[in-house]
Amino acid sequence: MAGWAQVGRVALTWVICGTLAACGGETAGSPATTGDDGGGSDGSGAGGSASDSAGSETNVPEALQLTPLVAADATQALPAGTYASRQRFTNKVLLPPFGDPDETTQTAWTLHEVRHEAGVVRVETRACAISEPTKNGVTTVFPAALIAVLPVWQTEAKAYSRPNGGFVVDLLPQTTLLGCALGDPEHDPLPEKGDDPAVVDVDKDGNPGGTVKLEGLISGAIYVVQRSVEHLRGLTTEGGLDGLMLGTREQKVVGASEAVLASFDLKATKHPDPKRSDFYLRKVADGTDCAALLAEPPKLPEGPAVP
């Protein structure tokens, strides 16, 4: 049984993150209002109260709560240009056969293009790389073919003045889909089988959904579909933002190279401590691409982004 637990630990805890802000094979056209905090916005410019749009903020640290902050000029809080972020998303899982708790953290490097358009701050995001630590002699590999087809996702940034100076910047929630196309991306159930007509071979490798590979003690691949609510909120700092990934992940395994890899349900869920899913975002040279970012990533703190 220990061997199967090792397989399950690595294979089914995968939830592409980040960015992830950039985890979708398809992107919904309108912002979502789900996640850790309910998020949301009334779409108004600076001058309104955050309480008008913040919704119910549960499980959000006090430093990032929008109520009762006052909306501010987002163009001042987040200057235009190219930014890079390191994002860490932590899941809780239950390991077979006895449901022992465990956790896993994925790290993603991501690029963001920030544009100012008539006083509105728009952010365009793409993933460059995703990694996960080797566990029990097995490494989870996110193939280049999968990273390459993760779409750019776009959202609007809102800013709110803090009483002691600086801003809280909220990148409004967006729902993205990986490996499937749904009529209602936010609410339709994810497909559970590879032959479901809603499943899309997003990386064009002949397998349903998106393919993640396993290498080492256990080798193989799993095919997954996923729904992500991408939502970043951070505090302004010199050259960028320090903050949390307030969104959520939902995933189904729709196939695998080996039947046993598709047989586990580890009930992977986002870690209940929101501070375990964080990001650091910093300004980099305008026009920086993924190759340049990965060759020389910015030096960032290793500790939690929001203490």
C-alpha positions as CSV (number, residue, x, y, z in Angstrom):
1,M,0.0,0.0,0.0
2,A,2.9,2.4,0.7
3,G,3.9,2.2,-3.0
4,W,0.4,3.2,-4.1
5,A,0.4,6.0,-1.6
6,Q,3.6,7.3,-3.2
7,V,2.0,7.2,-6.6
8,G,-1.1,8.9,-5.5
9,R,0.8,11.5,-3.5
10,V,2.5,12.8,-6.6
11,A,0.1,12.0,-9.4
12,L,-3.2,13.4,-8.2
13,T,-2.2,16.4,-6.1
14,W,-1.4,18.3,-9.3
15,V,-3.2,21.6,-9.6
16,I,-1.6,23.9,-12.1
17,C,-1.3,27.1,-10.5
18,G,-0.3,30.4,-10.4
19,T,-0.5,32.4,-12.0
20,L,-1.1,31.2,-11.8
21,A,-2.8,33.2,-13.0
22,A,-2.2,31.5,-16.2
23,C,-3.6,28.1,-15.8
24,G,-6.4,27.9,-18.4
25,G,-6.9,26.1,-21.6
26,E,-9.9,28.3,-22.1
27,T,-10.7,31.6,-20.4
28,A,-14.1,32.8,-19.3
29,G,-15.1,36.2,-20.7
30,S,-16.1,37.8,-17.4
31,P,-14.5,38.1,-13.9
32,A,-15.6,35.5,-11.4
33,T,-16.7,36.4,-7.9
34,T,-15.7,33.2,-6.2
35,G,-12.5,32.5,-4.3
36,D,-11.3,33.0,-0.7
37,D,-12.8,36.4,-0.4
38,G,-15.7,36.8,-2.7
39,G,-13.8,39.6,-4.4
40,G,-15.5,41.6,-7.0
41,S,-15.8,45.2,-8.1
42,D,-18.4,47.6,-9.2
43,G,-16.2,48.7,-12.1
44,S,-16.0,52.3,-10.9
45,G,-12.9,54.4,-10.9
46,A,-11.1,55.9,-7.9
47,G,-13.1,57.7,-5.2
48,G,-15.6,55.0,-4.1
49,S,-15.5,53.0,-1.0
50,A,-14.1,49.4,-1.1
51,S,-17.1,48.3,0.9
52,D,-19.2,48.9,-2.2
53,S,-17.5,46.1,-4.0
54,A,-15.5,43.9,-1.7
55,G,-18.3,41.5,-0.9
56,S,-18.0,39.1,2.0
57,E,-14.3,38.8,2.9
58,T,-13.7,35.6,4.7
59,N,-10.3,34.0,5.4
60,V,-8.4,37.0,4.1
61,P,-5.7,38.5,6.4
62,E,-6.5,41.9,7.8
63,A,-3.7,43.6,5.9
64,L,-5.5,42.7,2.6
65,Q,-9.1,43.3,3.5
66,L,-10.6,46.0,1.4
67,T,-13.3,47.2,3.8
68,P,-13.3,50.0,4.8
69,L,-10.5,51.2,2.5
70,V,-11.2,53.9,-0.1
71,A,-10.6,53.3,-3.8
72,A,-7.6,55.1,-5.2
73,D,-6.0,55.7,-8.6
74,A,-4.7,52.4,-9.7
75,T,-2.3,54.0,-12.2
76,Q,-0.4,55.4,-9.3
77,A,-0.3,52.1,-7.4
78,L,0.8,49.9,-10.3
79,P,2.9,51.7,-12.9
80,A,2.8,50.5,-16.5
81,G,5.4,48.0,-17.7
82,T,6.6,44.4,-17.5
83,Y,6.6,42.6,-14.2
84,A,7.6,39.1,-13.1
85,S,6.2,37.1,-10.2
86,R,7.0,33.9,-8.3
87,Q,3.8,32.3,-7.2
88,R,3.5,29.4,-4.6
89,F,0.2,27.5,-4.3
90,T,-0.2,25.0,-1.6
91,N,-2.7,22.1,-1.6
92,K,-3.9,19.8,1.2
93,V,-4.5,16.1,0.2
94,L,-5.6,12.9,1.8
95,L,-3.4,9.9,1.0
96,P,-4.7,6.4,0.6
97,P,-5.3,3.9,2.1
98,F,-6.0,5.6,5.4
99,G,-6.6,9.2,4.4
100,D,-3.4,10.5,6.0
101,P,-3.1,14.3,5.5
102,D,-0.3,15.7,3.5
103,E,0.4,18.9,1.4
104,T,2.3,19.9,-1.7
105,T,3.4,23.3,-3.0
106,Q,3.8,24.3,-6.6
107,T,6.0,27.2,-7.7
108,A,5.3,29.1,-10.9
109,W,7.2,31.9,-12.6
110,T,5.0,34.3,-14.5
111,L,5.1,37.4,-16.6
112,H,2.7,40.3,-16.4
113,E,2.2,43.2,-18.8
114,V,0.6,46.2,-17.2
115,R,-1.1,48.8,-19.4
116,H,-2.8,52.1,-18.5
117,E,-5.8,52.7,-20.8
118,A,-7.8,55.9,-20.1
119,G,-7.2,55.6,-16.4
120,V,-7.9,51.9,-16.2
121,V,-5.1,49.5,-15.3
122,R,-5.2,46.3,-17.3
123,V,-3.0,43.3,-16.6
124,E,-2.1,40.5,-19.1
125,T,-0.5,37.4,-17.6
126,R,1.3,34.4,-19.0
127,A,3.0,31.4,-17.2
128,C,6.6,30.6,-18.0
129,A,7.4,27.6,-15.8
130,I,5.8,25.4,-13.1
131,S,7.6,23.1,-10.8
132,E,7.0,20.9,-7.8
133,P,9.5,19.3,-5.4
134,T,10.4,15.6,-5.9
135,K,8.6,13.4,-3.4
136,N,9.2,9.7,-2.6
137,G,11.6,9.5,-5.6
138,V,9.0,10.7,-8.1
139,T,9.2,14.1,-9.9
140,T,6.1,15.7,-11.4
141,V,7.0,17.3,-14.8
142,F,4.9,20.0,-16.5
143,P,5.9,19.5,-20.2
144,A,6.9,22.5,-22.3
145,A,4.1,21.6,-24.7
146,L,1.6,22.2,-21.8
147,I,3.2,25.4,-20.6
148,A,3.2,26.7,-24.2
149,V,-0.5,26.4,-24.6
150,L,-1.5,28.0,-21.3
151,P,-3.4,31.1,-22.5
152,V,-2.7,34.6,-21.7
153,W,-5.3,35.8,-19.2
154,Q,-6.4,39.4,-18.8
155,T,-8.0,41.3,-15.9
156,E,-8.3,44.7,-14.4
157,A,-6.4,46.0,-11.4
158,K,-8.1,48.1,-8.7
159,A,-6.3,50.0,-6.0
160,Y,-7.2,51.1,-2.4
161,S,-5.4,53.5,-0.2
162,R,-4.0,52.2,3.1
163,P,-4.3,54.5,6.2
164,N,-0.5,54.3,6.9
165,G,0.5,54.8,3.3
166,G,0.8,52.6,0.2
167,F,-2.0,50.7,-1.5
168,V,-3.7,47.4,-1.6
169,V,-3.9,46.3,-5.3
170,D,-6.5,43.8,-6.4
171,L,-6.2,41.9,-9.7
172,L,-9.9,41.1,-10.2
173,P,-10.9,37.4,-10.3
174,Q,-11.0,35.5,-13.6
175,T,-12.2,32.0,-14.2
176,T,-10.0,29.8,-16.5
177,L,-10.4,26.3,-17.8
178,L,-7.7,23.8,-18.6
179,G,-8.5,20.9,-21.0
180,C,-12.2,21.5,-21.4
181,A,-14.7,23.8,-22.9
182,L,-17.9,24.5,-20.9
183,G,-21.0,26.5,-21.8
184,D,-20.9,28.1,-18.3
185,P,-17.2,28.1,-17.3
186,E,-17.9,29.2,-13.8
187,H,-20.7,26.8,-12.9
188,D,-20.9,23.8,-15.2
189,P,-19.5,20.6,-13.6
190,L,-16.1,19.6,-14.9
191,P,-16.1,16.5,-17.1
192,E,-14.9,13.3,-15.4
193,K,-14.1,11.0,-18.4
194,G,-11.8,11.5,-21.3
195,D,-14.4,10.7,-23.9
196,D,-16.7,13.5,-22.7
197,P,-17.3,15.9,-25.6
198,A,-16.4,18.8,-23.4
199,V,-12.8,17.6,-23.0
200,V,-10.2,19.2,-25.2
201,D,-6.7,17.9,-26.0
202,V,-5.3,21.2,-25.1
203,D,-1.6,20.3,-25.7
204,K,-2.3,18.3,-28.9
205,D,-0.5,15.2,-27.8
206,G,-3.3,12.8,-28.6
207,N,-4.5,12.5,-25.0
208,P,-7.6,14.1,-23.4
209,G,-7.2,17.2,-21.3
210,G,-3.7,18.4,-20.3
211,T,-0.9,15.9,-19.8
212,V,1.4,15.9,-16.7
213,K,4.2,13.4,-16.6
214,L,5.7,11.5,-13.7
215,E,9.4,10.5,-13.7
216,G,11.5,8.4,-11.3
217,L,10.4,5.6,-9.1
218,I,7.0,5.7,-10.9
219,S,6.8,6.8,-14.5
220,G,3.7,7.6,-16.5
221,A,1.3,10.4,-17.2
222,I,-2.0,11.7,-16.0
223,Y,-4.6,13.6,-18.1
224,V,-6.5,16.3,-16.3
225,V,-9.1,19.0,-16.6
226,Q,-9.2,22.0,-14.3
227,R,-11.1,25.1,-13.3
228,S,-9.2,27.9,-11.7
229,V,-10.3,31.2,-10.2
230,E,-7.3,33.4,-10.7
231,H,-7.2,36.2,-8.1
232,L,-4.2,38.1,-6.8
233,R,-4.2,40.8,-4.1
234,G,-1.1,42.4,-2.7
235,L,0.4,45.3,-0.9
236,T,2.6,47.8,-2.8
237,T,6.3,47.6,-2.1
238,E,9.4,49.0,-3.8
239,G,9.1,47.9,-7.4
240,G,6.0,45.8,-7.1
241,L,3.6,43.8,-4.9
242,D,3.8,41.3,-2.1
243,G,0.5,39.3,-1.7
244,L,-1.6,36.3,-1.8
245,M,-3.3,34.1,-4.3
246,L,-6.9,34.3,-3.2
247,G,-8.4,32.1,-6.0
248,T,-9.3,28.4,-6.0
249,R,-8.6,25.3,-8.0
250,E,-10.9,22.4,-9.0
251,Q,-9.6,19.4,-10.9
252,K,-10.6,16.1,-12.4
253,V,-8.4,13.3,-13.7
254,V,-10.0,12.1,-17.0
255,G,-7.4,9.5,-17.9
256,A,-3.8,8.2,-17.4
257,S,-1.2,6.2,-19.1
258,E,-1.6,3.5,-16.4
259,A,-5.1,2.7,-15.1
260,V,-3.9,2.8,-11.4
261,L,-2.9,6.4,-11.8
262,A,-6.5,7.4,-12.6
263,S,-8.0,5.4,-9.7
264,F,-7.2,7.6,-6.7
265,D,-9.3,10.5,-5.4
266,L,-7.0,12.4,-3.0
267,K,-9.6,15.2,-2.5
268,A,-6.9,17.9,-3.2
269,T,-8.1,21.2,-1.8
270,K,-6.4,24.6,-1.4
271,H,-4.6,24.8,2.0
272,P,-6.9,26.5,4.5
273,D,-4.2,29.0,5.5
274,P,-4.3,31.7,2.8
275,K,-0.8,32.7,3.6
276,R,0.4,29.4,2.2
277,S,-0.5,30.5,-1.3
278,D,1.5,33.7,-2.0
279,F,3.3,35.7,-4.6
280,Y,6.1,38.3,-5.0
281,L,5.7,40.5,-8.0
282,R,8.5,42.9,-9.2
283,K,9.2,45.2,-12.1
284,V,11.6,43.9,-14.7
285,A,12.9,45.3,-18.0
286,D,10.2,46.1,-20.4
287,G,9.7,43.4,-23.0
288,T,11.3,40.7,-20.9
289,D,10.2,37.3,-22.2
290,C,10.0,33.9,-20.6
291,A,13.5,32.8,-21.7
292,A,15.1,35.9,-20.2
293,L,13.1,35.5,-17.0
294,L,14.0,31.9,-16.5
295,A,17.6,32.5,-17.3
296,E,17.9,35.2,-14.7
297,P,14.9,35.4,-12.4
298,P,14.7,38.3,-9.9
299,K,16.0,37.7,-6.5
300,L,13.0,37.5,-4.2
301,P,12.5,36.8,-0.4
302,E,12.0,33.2,0.5
303,G,9.7,33.9,3.5
304,P,6.0,34.4,3.3
305,A,4.9,37.4,1.3
306,V,2.3,38.4,3.9
307,P,3.6,37.6,7.4
